[in-house]
């Protein structure tokens, strides 16, 4: 039997983003849709513990959120009429389109667009308007479409939660105050990079969340990201990076069943039972990567997929071609430098050339001081080099920063093993 907490969590993760996208299309108002869904979720949290979970939670949410949207529209209309009656000289010309757009996030009717079969994909492209900076686009879309909490998005961005909350608030305020009509772009690829970033962050949050959720993995988020990425690949089949992202997600997802043991404890890649890897998923990943490479437009997702492919196609851990992986990280950093890519490159160098070389290649800790995996990787390299004291100190720091329960338990063990 599904618990109330589990049902509410599923409502937030799976149903709320879809209902929000539907209401945004129906009423041409993102702010209205977001507020209405939030009201409905609050009502569910209040009523379900007493009334029980409805037979169709998604339909319940759609019905209640739609009512809340209508209530809000009526209240706004009453307030507008009251203001007009009290001070008609201050009221905008009703024939002025700006008056009807004020405080409204106008969008084209996405439901009538035959080229975009997914409401959520439509809303992703709409949120990725060039008037918003890239970080705001991704954060806002993760919040509205991915169903992630502010804490989870902040962890994915490696920034404090208040900073992320302000970023989302500013993005929504800019949409409202600037009265931005977010039309569907003539060329969808102009907003493609932001959409791909959203999809990959949603997948990663499901694959091994950085938040405080009790379950280490959230399969629903992984599957939702995969579903939307496939839909995007069908929509834009000539864009190599979409196929590259799909291959990357498929390679990671193929290892899902082997990443945790019977006690839900983390199993690192070299120690995973590769007979439990999903071979059809690996084959689909290989096919997606071939399709991407055939388009001869290399990019960061394709390179990351190639790296993941070397891991998932190696029958044994010792068969992994670390030298080729280092070369791929060199290519990745050349086109998309980031401290996390540099960290992964250092780990690969440690495996290919020895732990001292890996330690020497580590990026500056200034950029990754709050990233627990930086300290965990440093600890493993120290341990490989025989530096037990340094390894324990780094493991302790990683443990203090980790939040995912499986990672916390794993790091606790590593601290104990080096004490």
C-alpha positions as CSV (number, residue, x, y, z in Angstrom):
1,X,0.0,0.0,0.0
2,X,1.3,3.4,-1.0
3,X,1.9,5.7,2.0
4,X,0.6,9.2,2.1
5,X,4.2,10.6,2.1
6,X,5.1,8.5,-1.0
7,X,1.9,9.5,-2.8
8,X,2.5,13.2,-2.1
9,X,6.1,12.9,-3.2
10,X,5.0,11.3,-6.5
11,X,2.4,14.0,-6.9
12,X,5.1,16.6,-6.6
13,X,7.6,14.8,-8.8
14,X,5.5,13.4,-11.6
15,X,2.1,15.0,-11.7
16,X,2.7,18.6,-10.7
17,X,5.1,19.5,-13.6
18,X,2.7,18.0,-16.1
19,X,-0.3,19.8,-14.6
20,X,1.6,23.0,-14.5
21,X,2.5,22.7,-18.2
22,X,-1.1,22.0,-19.1
23,X,-2.4,25.0,-17.1
24,X,0.2,27.3,-18.5
25,X,-0.9,26.3,-22.0
26,X,-4.6,26.6,-21.1
27,X,-4.5,30.0,-19.5
28,X,-1.4,31.5,-21.2
29,X,-0.1,32.4,-17.8
30,X,2.9,30.7,-16.1
31,X,2.6,32.6,-12.8
32,X,-1.0,31.7,-12.5
33,X,-0.3,28.0,-13.3
34,X,2.6,27.8,-10.8
35,X,0.5,29.4,-8.0
36,X,-2.5,27.3,-8.8
37,X,-0.5,24.1,-8.7
38,X,1.2,25.2,-5.4
39,X,-2.2,25.8,-3.9
40,X,-3.4,22.4,-5.0
41,X,-0.3,20.7,-3.6
42,X,-0.8,22.4,-0.3
43,X,-4.5,21.3,-0.2
44,X,-3.3,17.7,-0.9
45,X,-0.9,17.8,2.0
46,X,-3.7,19.0,4.2
47,X,-6.5,16.8,3.1
48,X,-5.0,13.5,2.0
49,X,-3.8,12.4,5.5
50,X,-7.4,12.5,6.6
51,X,-9.3,11.7,3.4
52,X,-6.9,9.2,1.9
53,X,-5.1,9.2,-1.5
54,X,-7.5,9.7,-4.4
55,X,-7.9,6.8,-7.0
56,X,-6.3,9.0,-9.6
57,X,-4.0,11.6,-7.9
58,X,-3.0,13.2,-11.2
59,X,-6.6,13.9,-12.2
60,X,-7.3,15.1,-8.7
61,X,-4.4,17.6,-8.9
62,X,-5.5,18.8,-12.3
63,X,-9.1,19.3,-11.1
64,X,-8.1,21.2,-7.9
65,X,-5.4,23.3,-9.6
66,X,-7.8,24.2,-12.4
67,X,-10.3,25.4,-9.8
68,X,-7.7,27.4,-8.0
69,X,-6.6,29.0,-11.3
70,X,-10.2,30.0,-12.0
71,X,-10.5,31.4,-8.4
72,X,-7.4,33.5,-8.9
73,X,-8.6,34.8,-12.3
74,X,-11.9,35.9,-10.7
75,X,-10.2,37.6,-7.8
76,X,-7.9,39.5,-10.1
77,X,-10.9,40.5,-12.3
78,X,-12.8,41.7,-9.2
79,X,-9.8,43.7,-8.0
80,X,-9.3,45.2,-11.5
81,X,-13.0,46.3,-11.7
82,X,-12.9,47.7,-8.2
83,X,-9.8,49.7,-9.0
84,X,-11.3,50.9,-12.3
85,X,-14.5,52.0,-10.5
86,X,-12.6,53.8,-7.7
87,X,-10.0,55.6,-9.9
88,X,-10.9,55.2,-13.6
89,X,-8.3,57.9,-14.6
90,X,-5.6,55.6,-13.2
91,X,-6.8,52.5,-15.0
92,X,-5.1,51.6,-18.2
93,X,-6.9,51.7,-21.5
94,X,-8.7,48.4,-21.8
95,X,-7.9,48.4,-25.5
96,X,-4.2,48.6,-24.6
97,X,-2.8,45.1,-24.9
98,X,-0.2,45.9,-22.3
99,X,-3.0,46.3,-19.7
100,X,-4.2,42.8,-20.2
101,X,-0.6,41.5,-20.2
102,X,0.4,43.1,-16.9
103,X,1.5,40.6,-14.2
104,X,1.0,37.9,-16.8
105,X,3.4,35.5,-18.4
106,X,1.9,35.2,-21.9
107,X,2.8,32.2,-24.1
108,X,1.5,30.8,-27.4
109,X,-1.0,28.1,-27.0
110,X,1.3,25.1,-26.9
111,X,-1.5,22.5,-27.1
112,X,-2.3,23.6,-30.7
113,X,1.3,23.3,-31.9
114,X,1.5,20.0,-33.8
115,X,5.3,20.1,-33.9
116,X,5.7,19.7,-30.1
117,X,3.9,16.7,-28.8
118,X,5.0,17.1,-25.2
119,X,3.6,19.9,-23.0
120,X,6.6,19.8,-20.7
121,X,9.0,20.1,-23.7
122,X,7.0,23.0,-24.9
123,X,7.3,24.7,-21.5
124,X,11.0,23.9,-21.3
125,X,11.6,25.8,-24.6
126,X,9.4,28.6,-23.4
127,X,11.3,29.0,-20.1
128,X,14.6,29.1,-21.9
129,X,14.0,32.6,-23.3
130,X,17.1,34.5,-24.2
131,X,16.1,37.4,-22.0
132,X,17.0,35.2,-19.1
133,X,20.6,34.2,-18.5
134,X,21.5,30.6,-18.9
135,X,21.7,29.8,-15.2
136,X,18.3,31.3,-14.6
137,X,16.8,29.4,-17.5
138,X,18.0,26.1,-16.2
139,X,17.1,26.8,-12.5
140,X,13.6,28.0,-13.4
141,X,12.9,25.1,-15.7
142,X,14.2,22.6,-13.1
143,X,11.9,24.1,-10.6
144,X,8.8,24.2,-12.8
145,X,9.3,21.2,-15.1
146,X,11.7,18.9,-13.2
147,X,9.8,19.0,-10.0
148,X,13.1,19.5,-8.0
149,X,13.1,21.5,-4.8
150,X,15.2,24.6,-4.4
151,X,17.6,22.6,-2.1
152,X,18.1,20.0,-4.8
153,X,18.8,22.4,-7.6
154,X,21.2,24.4,-5.4
155,X,23.1,21.2,-4.6
156,X,23.3,20.4,-8.4
157,X,24.7,23.9,-9.0
158,X,27.1,23.7,-6.1
159,X,25.8,27.0,-4.7
160,X,24.0,27.9,-1.4
161,X,20.2,27.4,-1.3
162,X,19.4,31.1,-0.6
163,X,21.5,32.1,-3.7
164,X,19.5,29.7,-5.9
165,X,16.2,30.8,-4.4
166,X,17.0,34.4,-5.3
167,X,18.0,33.4,-8.8
168,X,14.6,31.7,-9.4
169,X,12.7,34.6,-7.8
170,X,14.5,37.1,-10.0
171,X,13.8,35.1,-13.1
172,X,10.1,35.0,-12.3
173,X,10.0,38.6,-11.5
174,X,11.7,39.5,-14.7
175,X,9.2,37.5,-16.6
176,X,6.4,39.3,-14.8
177,X,7.7,42.9,-14.6
178,X,9.1,43.0,-18.1
179,X,5.9,41.4,-19.4
180,X,7.9,39.0,-21.6
181,X,5.7,37.2,-24.1
182,X,7.5,33.9,-24.6
183,X,6.7,32.9,-28.1
184,X,7.9,29.6,-29.5
185,X,11.2,30.2,-31.2
186,X,11.4,30.0,-34.9
187,X,14.7,28.0,-34.5
188,X,14.4,25.7,-31.4
189,X,18.1,25.1,-31.5
190,X,18.7,28.6,-30.2
191,X,17.5,27.4,-26.8
192,X,18.6,23.8,-27.1
193,X,21.7,24.0,-24.8
194,X,19.6,25.2,-21.9
195,X,17.0,22.5,-22.4
196,X,19.7,19.8,-22.6
197,X,21.3,21.1,-19.4
198,X,17.9,20.8,-17.7
199,X,17.3,17.3,-18.9
200,X,20.8,16.1,-17.7
201,X,20.4,17.8,-14.3
202,X,17.0,16.1,-13.8
203,X,18.6,12.7,-14.8
204,X,21.5,13.2,-12.4
205,X,19.3,14.2,-9.5
206,X,17.4,10.9,-10.0
207,X,20.6,8.9,-10.6
208,X,22.2,9.9,-7.3
209,X,20.5,12.8,-5.7
210,X,22.4,15.5,-3.9
211,X,19.4,16.4,-1.7
212,X,18.2,15.0,1.6
213,X,15.6,12.5,0.2
214,X,15.7,9.2,2.0
215,X,16.0,7.1,-1.2
216,X,19.5,7.3,-2.8
217,X,18.1,7.0,-6.3
218,X,14.9,8.2,-7.8
219,X,14.1,6.1,-10.8
220,X,11.1,8.2,-11.7
221,X,13.3,11.2,-12.3
222,X,15.7,9.2,-14.5
223,X,12.9,7.7,-16.5
224,X,11.2,11.1,-17.0
225,X,14.5,12.6,-18.2
226,X,15.0,9.7,-20.6
227,X,11.4,10.0,-21.9
228,X,11.8,13.8,-22.5
229,X,15.2,13.3,-24.1
230,X,13.8,10.7,-26.5
231,X,11.0,13.0,-27.4
232,X,13.4,15.8,-28.1
233,X,15.5,13.5,-30.3
234,X,12.4,12.6,-32.3
235,X,11.6,16.3,-32.6
236,X,15.1,17.4,-33.7
237,X,16.7,14.2,-35.2
238,X,19.5,16.1,-36.9
239,X,21.0,17.6,-33.7
240,X,24.0,15.4,-32.6
241,X,24.1,16.7,-29.0
242,X,20.6,15.4,-28.3
243,X,21.6,11.9,-29.4
244,X,24.8,12.3,-27.4
245,X,22.9,13.2,-24.2
246,X,20.5,10.3,-24.8
247,X,23.5,7.9,-25.1
248,X,25.0,9.3,-22.0
249,X,21.8,8.8,-20.0
250,X,21.3,5.3,-21.4
251,X,24.9,4.3,-20.5
252,X,24.4,5.5,-16.9
253,X,20.9,4.1,-16.6
254,X,22.2,0.6,-17.7
255,X,24.3,0.4,-14.5
256,X,21.4,1.3,-12.3
257,X,20.7,-2.1,-10.8
258,X,24.3,-2.7,-9.8
259,X,25.0,0.7,-8.1
260,X,23.5,-0.2,-4.8
261,X,23.8,-3.4,-2.8
262,X,21.0,-5.3,-0.9
263,X,21.4,-2.8,2.0
264,X,21.0,0.2,-0.4
265,X,24.7,1.0,0.1
266,X,26.8,2.5,-2.7
267,X,28.9,0.2,-4.9
268,X,31.6,2.0,-6.7
269,X,32.1,1.4,-10.4
270,X,35.2,-0.9,-10.2
271,X,33.3,-3.1,-7.7
272,X,30.0,-3.4,-9.5
273,X,28.7,-6.8,-10.7
274,X,28.7,-6.2,-14.4
275,X,26.5,-9.1,-15.1
276,X,23.7,-7.0,-13.5
277,X,24.2,-4.2,-16.0
278,X,21.4,-3.9,-18.5
279,X,22.9,-5.0,-21.8
280,X,20.0,-3.9,-24.0
281,X,20.4,-0.4,-22.4
282,X,24.1,-0.4,-23.3
283,X,23.3,-1.4,-26.8
284,X,20.8,1.4,-27.1
285,X,23.4,3.8,-25.8
286,X,25.9,2.6,-28.4
287,X,23.3,3.0,-31.1
288,X,22.5,6.6,-29.9
289,X,26.2,7.4,-29.8
290,X,26.7,6.1,-33.3
291,X,23.8,8.2,-34.5
292,X,25.3,11.3,-32.9
293,X,28.7,10.8,-34.3
294,X,27.4,10.2,-37.8
295,X,26.1,13.8,-37.8
296,X,29.8,15.0,-37.4
297,X,29.0,17.8,-35.0
298,X,31.0,16.9,-31.9
299,X,30.0,18.4,-28.5
300,X,30.3,18.0,-24.8
301,X,27.5,15.5,-24.3
302,X,28.9,13.3,-27.1
303,X,32.4,13.3,-25.5
304,X,30.9,12.5,-22.1
305,X,28.9,9.7,-23.7
306,X,32.1,8.3,-25.3
307,X,33.7,8.3,-21.8
308,X,30.7,6.5,-20.3
309,X,30.8,4.1,-23.3
310,X,34.4,3.1,-22.5
311,X,33.2,2.2,-19.0
312,X,30.0,0.4,-19.8
313,X,31.5,-1.6,-22.7
314,X,34.4,-2.9,-20.6
315,X,33.6,-6.4,-19.5
316,X,35.9,-6.1,-16.5
317,X,37.1,-3.1,-14.6
318,X,40.7,-3.8,-15.5
319,X,39.7,-3.7,-19.2
320,X,38.9,0.0,-19.0
321,X,41.0,2.0,-21.4
322,X,42.0,4.9,-19.0
323,X,44.5,6.4,-21.5
324,X,41.7,6.9,-24.0
325,X,39.5,8.3,-21.3
326,X,42.2,10.8,-20.3
327,X,42.4,11.9,-24.0
328,X,38.6,12.4,-24.1
329,X,38.7,14.5,-20.9
330,X,41.4,16.7,-22.6
331,X,39.0,17.2,-25.5
332,X,36.1,17.9,-23.2
333,X,38.0,20.5,-21.2
334,X,39.2,22.2,-24.5
335,X,35.6,22.9,-25.6
336,X,33.9,23.1,-22.2
337,X,36.3,23.8,-19.3
338,X,34.8,23.2,-15.9
339,X,36.3,22.3,-12.5
340,X,34.3,19.0,-12.3
341,X,35.6,17.9,-15.7
342,X,39.1,18.7,-14.5
343,X,38.5,16.6,-11.4
344,X,37.3,13.7,-13.4
345,X,40.3,14.0,-15.6
346,X,42.6,13.9,-12.6
347,X,41.0,10.7,-11.4
348,X,41.4,9.2,-14.9
349,X,45.1,10.2,-14.9
350,X,45.5,8.6,-11.5
351,X,44.2,5.3,-12.9
352,X,46.2,5.6,-16.1
353,X,49.5,6.9,-14.8
354,X,49.4,6.4,-11.0
355,X,48.1,8.2,-8.0
356,X,50.8,10.8,-7.7
357,X,50.1,11.9,-11.2
358,X,46.4,12.1,-10.4
359,X,47.0,14.1,-7.3
360,X,49.2,16.5,-9.2
361,X,46.4,17.0,-11.8
362,X,43.7,17.8,-9.3
363,X,42.1,21.2,-9.9
364,X,42.3,24.0,-7.3
365,X,40.2,23.2,-4.3
366,X,39.0,26.8,-4.2
367,X,36.5,26.0,-7.0
368,X,35.3,22.8,-5.4
369,X,35.7,23.3,-1.7
370,X,32.1,22.5,-0.9
371,X,31.9,19.6,-3.4
372,X,32.1,16.4,-1.5
373,X,33.2,14.3,-4.5
374,X,36.3,16.5,-4.9
375,X,37.4,15.5,-1.4
376,X,36.4,11.9,-1.9
377,X,38.4,11.6,-5.1
378,X,41.4,13.3,-3.4
379,X,41.1,10.8,-0.6
380,X,41.0,7.8,-2.9
381,X,44.1,9.0,-4.7
382,X,45.9,9.5,-1.4
383,X,44.9,6.0,-0.3
384,X,46.2,4.5,-3.6
385,X,49.5,6.4,-3.0
386,X,49.7,5.1,0.6
387,X,49.1,8.4,2.2
388,X,46.6,7.1,4.9
389,X,46.6,10.2,7.1
390,X,45.9,12.5,4.2
391,X,43.2,10.1,2.9
392,X,41.4,10.0,6.2
393,X,41.3,13.8,6.5
394,X,39.9,14.1,3.0
395,X,37.4,11.4,3.6
396,X,36.2,13.2,6.8
397,X,35.8,16.4,4.8
398,X,33.8,14.6,2.1
399,X,31.6,13.0,4.7
400,X,30.8,16.3,6.3
401,X,29.6,17.7,3.0
402,X,27.7,14.7,1.6
403,X,23.9,14.6,1.9
404,X,22.8,11.5,-0.2
405,X,22.3,8.7,2.4
406,X,24.1,6.1,0.4
407,X,27.1,8.4,-0.1
408,X,27.1,9.3,3.6
409,X,27.2,5.7,4.7
410,X,29.9,4.9,2.1
411,X,32.1,7.7,3.4
412,X,31.5,6.7,7.0
413,X,33.0,3.3,6.1
414,X,36.0,4.9,4.3
415,X,36.7,7.1,7.3
416,X,36.6,4.0,9.6
417,X,38.8,2.0,7.3
418,X,41.5,4.7,7.4
419,X,41.4,5.2,11.2
